[in-house]
Amino acid sequence: MPDTPDAPDAPALPRCAVGRSGLQVTRLMFGAAPIGGLFKPVSDGAARATLEAAWTAGIRAFDTAPHYGVGLSEQRLGAFLAGLPRSDYVLSTKVGRLLVPADGDVDGAEGFYGTPRLSRVRDYSRDGVLASLEASLGRLGTDRIDIALIHDPDDHLAEALDGAYPVLAELRSAGVIGAIGVGMNHAALIEWFVARADLDVILVAGRYSLLDPRAGVSLLPECARRGVAVLAGGVFNGGILAGPGPGATFDYKPPPDEVLDRVGRLQAACARHGLPLAAVAVQFVLRHPAVTAVVIGARSPAEITQDAGYLTAAVPEKLYDELARQDLIPAANPQ
């Protein structure tokens, strides 16, 4: 793999502030889970071409994690970003799953680029977080992490609050990390964390979308009140809002009949206005005043180019009114 990317210079997409951190991210962030092989393998060439397309589309913020591909996502992202001016992009990664040499019964062990086979181990302790960050810096080939998120501490809330959070707060105070937060797909648990920690940002996955707007009830208003930036992932709910049809999944599982019915009604309403459902799914999320950016994963250049194009889709207010009248979105959805 080449040491420097071949992507041409391109203007960045519009940016938005990440809370009070001083950082700014493009309104569309590249979610690097798919290029780590989430659900199906992606070749080195396809991963690199997808990242080049993201850069060409103006994306200047990237979200990854050791969990994605057991380090492969970070490795590929770091190889692509090598040689680009460090001040031109924002880099987010996560702590909470430490990668260790694999043995016997392991969680998703695999090797890449001649490295030993690795295993994920949950670790939200101070030492675990420091070790995880050091390893991430190495895989990413950088000297700093802009955004560090505590990753999926669903069943480890106390450990994450008492172990991971204080050390991240220390590193933020020292200027080693620009912003800290938590990333989960449970809105209520994120809200629990927001109430107990001084966070800059959260990443809520799949819980604010056309199909699941529950985070809009109290989590997003609380983040707005506290000045916490919101990164919204999973805006297509596992794919069904991006490409309805045979084989589409809802939250990465076969969709139940009620979801299929709802998607059909959403798609029909969007079609009456000449809009693809996926574009409205993106615009609906960004419409909320608490949402800083959407995080969208892609495994091909065509996917990420199309996703970036959704940012400029003109969605008329009357479509939102129509969806509200059909009880497909909350009637009080913010503007």
N, C-alpha and C positions, 0 to 999 in steps of 0.2 A: 504494500500500500504506500502511495506517495506520502512524503512528509508534509507537504503543503497542499491546500485545496486549490482546485482549478476554477472555483466559482468566481465569476466576474464581479466587479463592484456594482452595487445596485442601491438605490435609495431605500432607507429603512421604512418600515410601516410606521404609522402613528404610535407614539409611546405614551405611557401613563405612569405616574409615580407609584412606587411600592411603599405605601404608608409614609412614615416619616424617615425612612432609611436613606433618602438621597438617591436611591437607585430608580431607574426608569426601565420598564420593559415594553416591548412592542405588544400591541393589543392581541396579537396572535403569537403564542409561544410554541416552539416545536417540542412535542412530547416524544422523547427518545426511547420509550419502551419497545415499540415495534422493531426498530433497527437493532435491538438486542435479541430479537427472535421471539417476541411475545406471541404465543400461540402457534407460530410457524416460522421456520428458519428464513433468514434474509441473508443473501450473499454479501460479501464485502463490497462488491461493485454496486449492488443495488442500494446498500446503505449509504455509500458515499454519494451516489447520484441523487438520492433523496435529500441529503443534507445540502448538496450544491443547489438543488431546486429551491429549498427553503431559503437559503441565503439570497438567491437571485430574486425570490419573491419579496424580499425585504425583511424577513424574520431575523431578529437580532437577540432573541432570548431563547434559551434551551434548557429543558428540564430532563434530568436523568436520575439514576439511582444505582447503587451497587446491586440491588435486587434484579434489575432488568438484564436478563441474560447472564447472571452471575458475573457481573463486571464487564461483559462484552459491550453493552451500550455505552458505558463511560469510555472504554478503550476506543471505540469507533468514533465517538464524538470528539474526544481529545485529539485523535489523529487528524480529523477534518479541520479542527480549529487551529491546529498548529500553524504558526506563521501569520495568522490574522492579528491585527492590532487588538491587544487585550481589552482596550477601552471601548471597542466597537460593539461588544456583545455582553450580555448578562448570562451567567451560568448558575444553574440551580441543581443541587444534588441533595441526597438524603442520608440520614443516619438511622440506625436501629436494627439493620441487618448486617452483621459483620461477616465478611467472607474469610473462611479458614480452609486449610487443606482438607480435602475430602477423605473420608474413610467409610467403608461399609455402608451403613444406612444413612443416606444423605438426602438433602432437599435440593434437587435440581442440579447436581454436580455436572460440570462440563469444563473442558479446557479450550483455550484459544491462543493463537499466536505462540504456541509452544509453552504456555504457562501450565503449572500444575492444575489438576482438577480441583475445583473449589466447591465449598458447601456454604449455604447461608445459615447463620446462627443468630437468633434474636439476642440483641444486647443493647440495652438503653442505659448502661452504666457510664460513668464519666470516662473510665479507661476505654470502654468499648467505642464510645463516640470519638475520642481522640484517635484511636487506632483506625476507625472507619474513615475519618476525614483525611488522615495521612495517606491511606491507601487510595482514596478517591483522587487526591491531588496527583498521585503518581500515575494512575490510569488516565486521568484527564490531561496530564502534562501541563499543569498550570501551577501558579504559586498562590492562588487564592480562590475561594468559593464566594460567590456573590450572595447566594441565598442557600441557607442550610435548613432543610425541613426534617422534622422528626417523622419517620415513616411508619404509618399504620400501627400506632401503639394501642390498638383497640383493647387488648387484654393485658396491657402493661401500663396503664395510665399513671399509676403512682410511681412506678420506676422511671417512666419517661419524665414526669414532672420533677422528681427529686434528683434524678441522675443526669439525663440528657439535657434538659432545659438549662440548669445552672451553668454547665460548661459552655453551652452555646452562647448564653448571655455574656459570659466572661470574654469569649472570643469576639463577640460583637463589640463589647466595650473597648477591647484592645485594638479594634479595627481590622482584625484578621478575617472576619466575616461581615458582610454588609447588612444582611437581614436574616432573621430567624423566624421559624414558624413550624407549623404542623401540617401534614398531608394525610388525609383519611377519606374514606367514602361513607362515614357516618356523621351526619350533620350534628346530631345531639352531642356526640363525644367531642367533636371539634369545639362546640360551644362550651362544653365543660372545661376544655383546655384554655380557651380564650379568656374565660372568667378568672383563671388562676395564674396566668403568665403574661408577661409583657411581650407580646408578639408583634412583629411587623407585618406578617403575611400568613395566610392559610391557603392550602390547596384542597378544595372540596371536589371529590370525584363522583360524578354521576348523580349528585343530589340537588343540582339546580339545572333543569333542562325542561324541554317541552313535555316530557313524559314524567318527570319527577321534580317538581318545583319546591319540595318541602324545605330546602335550605332557605328559601325566601321568607318563610314564616317568621323566624326569630334569629337565625344565625347571621344572615346577611345584614339585617338592620343592626344587630349588635356589633358586627365588624365595622359598619359605617360609623356607629356612635363612638367606637374606640379608636378609629383611624387605622384599622387593620386592613391591609390590601387583600383582595380576594382573587385568587387564581381559580378558574373553573375548569376542571377536567371532565372527561367523560360526557361531553355535551351531546354526543350521538348515542349515549346509553349502550355502548358495546357494539354499535354499528347499525342498529335498525333505523335510526334517523338519518343515516348517511346513505344507506342503500336498502330500502325496504324490498322485500321479495323473498323467494325461496332461499333458505340457508342463513338469513339474517338472524342475528342474535340480540337479545335484550339483556343487558348487564352480563353478557358473555354466556347466556344460557338460551335455550329455545324459548321464544316469547309465548306467554299464555294468550288465550283467545281474546281477553279483554284488551291486552296491549296491541294485538294485531288490529282490532277494531278501532282503537284510538288512533293508531298510526294511519290507518286508512282514511279516517276522517280528517286528520291533520293534512295528509298529502292532498286530498281532494280540495280542501280550502286553499292551500298554497297554489295548486294548479290553476284554480280559478283566477288567481292574480298573476299567473305566469311566472311563478317562482318555484325553484326546487325546494323540497322540504329541508334539505341539509342547510341551505342558506338561511332559511328562517330559524332553524335550530340554533345556529351561531348568533344571529342577530338578536334573537330573544334573550339569550344569556347576556350578551354585551349591553343590552338595553337597561339592565338593572344598574342603578347608580353606584352600588357597592362593588360591582365586578370590575376589576382592573384589567384582566386579560383572560382569554380562553387558552387552554393548553390542549393541542390536538396532535395526536400521534399519526404517523404515516409511514408506510413501507415502500412507497414508490414516488418518483417525481410527479407523476400525474396527480396523485392524491393530494400532495401538499400544495401544488400549484392551484388546484381547484379549491382547496380549503381557503387559501389566501384570497382568492377571488370572491369568496362569500362575504368578506368584510365590506365590500363596496356595493353589495346588493341593496337596492332601494325597496325596503319593506314598508308599505303604506300603513298608516295608523288604522285604517278601516279593516285591514286584515286582522290585527290584534283585537279589534272590537268584535269582529266576527268570531274569532276563536274563543273570546271570553263569553259571548252569548251562547256558544255551544258547550260551555263549561269545559273547554279544552285547555285553557290557561286561567289562572286566577283573575277575577274581575278587577282586582285592585293592583294588578301588576304595575310596578313603578315605571315612570317614563324619564 
